[in-house]
Amino acid sequence: MSEREKKRVVARKPVAIVLTVLVPGALALMGMYAILEAAIIRSLADALVFSLILGESSFVIWLLAWHSKIRATPRGLFVDNFLVVHEIPWHHVKDIVLENGILVVLDDDTVIGSLQFGGSVLGGITGYPTFRRPLRRLQQALANYKDNGEHEAREKKTYVRFPWIAALAWFLLYAIPSLLQL
């Protein structure tokens, strides 16, 4: 594997990384307290409903804060927005710009935004200072990979990808202790 193939850029906001740990962690602590005190778990149905609500709430936060990202690889640019993935080969990427968030401009002038790096009023006023470092890293990846001569006859794709394993893991985080408490 060449050095170029090893180089991957994954762009996420630092606040998102913190949210991915803190919010589900707080939900887990509160949930475990409720489970261990047996305050709300009285039947199998209670255990399953409780686990489903807390587990999937944590899953949605994880989808927004951690799973949504922009990835640059030698094969192309991947913009993961919640459950929707935009897979863009480098020869279709015209530019990556900072205008009301980080935007990917394609060769046909289509613009793809990022849920992770979307626009905001405060960002518009301050000039998006926290977006500048990820933007530089993504633009550097564009410069490195745009004309690397490895263009396949691939087209850009947009598809839905549901991370079943993550959804199940978040559910089981609450379901196992709930069921053990019965």
N, C-alpha and C positions, 0 to 999 in steps of 0.2 A: 504494500500500500504506500503510495507516494505521500510526501509531506502535505501536498495540496489536498489530498483526499482525507487526511486526518483533521484538517482545519475545518471546524464547524463553528458558526456563530449562532448563539441563541440569545435573543433579546427579550428581556422581561423587565418590568419596572421593579425596583427594589421594594417599594411599598407592597406590591403584589406578593412578593416572596414572604414578607412579614405577615400579610393577611392570611396567606395559605397556612401558616403555622398557628397564628394567634386565634383566629376565629374558630376553626375546627377544634383547636385545643381547648378553648373555653367551652365549646359545646360538649366536648368529650368529658371534661371535668364535671360539668353540671349534670350531664347524662349519667355518668358513673355514680355520682352522689345519689341521684334519684333511683338508680337501679339498686345500689347497695342498701339504701334505706328502705327499699321495697315500698316506697310511697305510692308509686303508680303502677307497678307491675304486679298484677293479680292473676293473670291468665295468659295463655299462649297468644291470644289475639292482642292483648295489651302489649306484650313483649314485641310482637311483630310490627304493630302499628308504631310504637315508640321508636323502634330501630329504624323503620322506614322513614319516619319524619326527620329524626336527627341525622341519620346516615346520608340521606339524599340531600338534606340542607347543606351538610358538609361537602358533599359531592359537587353541588352547584357552585359553592364558593371556590372549591378547587378548580372547577372548569373555568371560572372567570379569572381567578388570580394566578394560577400556575399553568394550566393546560393551554390557555390562550397566549400565543407568543408569535414571534417572527423568527424563523430558522433559515439560515443561509448555509447551504452545503454545496459541494462541487456540482451536484446534479441540478440545483436550482434554488429558488426562494419558496419557502412554505409559510403562508400566513394562516395560522390557526386561530380562528375566531369562534370560541365556544365549541360548537359541534361541526362547524363548516371549515373545511380546509381548502385553501387556494394553493395549488401546486403550479409554480410558474418556472419553466426552464429559463435560464439566464438570457438566451437570445431574444426572449419576449420582454425583458425588463428594460425600459428606457431610462428610468431614473427612480431614485428613492429620495423623497423630499419631506421637509417639515413645513406643512401648511395646514393649520388646524389639526394637528396630530401628524404622525408619520404616515405617509402615503406612498404607495408603490404605483408608479406610472408605467403602463405597458406600452408596447410599440404601436398599438392601435388607439392610444390615448385614453384607454380605460383606466380608471383609478380604483385601486383596491385599498381600503382603509384597514386599520387594525383595531380590534377591540381593546387590546392591551395598551395601545398608544393612540387612543382616540382624542379628539379635540375637547377642549373645555374652555369656559370663560376665563378662569384664573390662568390657565396655560396661555391663552391668547394675550392676556394682559402682561404676563411675565416673560413671554417668549419661549415657553417650554424648556426651561433650563435642565430638567431631569431627562429630557428626551435627546439631548445633544450627544451624549456619549454613545447610546445605542445607535443613533442615526449615523455617527461617524463609523462605527464598527460595521454597520450594514452597507454603507457606501464603500467602505474599503473592500468588503466581500464582493460587491458588485464590480469594482475595479479589478479585483483578482480573478474573478471567474467569468466575467462577461465575454472576454475574447480569449478563452483558454483553449480553443480549438477542439473541445470535447462535445460539441453540439450534436446531439442525436436528433432524429426526426420526431421529437416529442412535442406535443401541444400542451397548452395550459389546460388545467382541469380544476373544476370546483366540485367537491363532493362532501357528503356528510359522513363523519366517522364518530361513532358512539363508543367511548371507552368502557366497555362492559366490565372489564376486570376491575377498574377503579371504582365503578359504581357498586359492584359487589363487595369490594374491600371496605368501602365506607359503611355499607349496610352491616357487614359482619363485625365491624368495630363495636357496634352497639348491640347487635343481635346475640353474639356469643355470651357476653356478661348477662344480658337480659334473660336468656334461656337458662343459664346456670343458676340464676337467682330463683327460678320457679321451684 
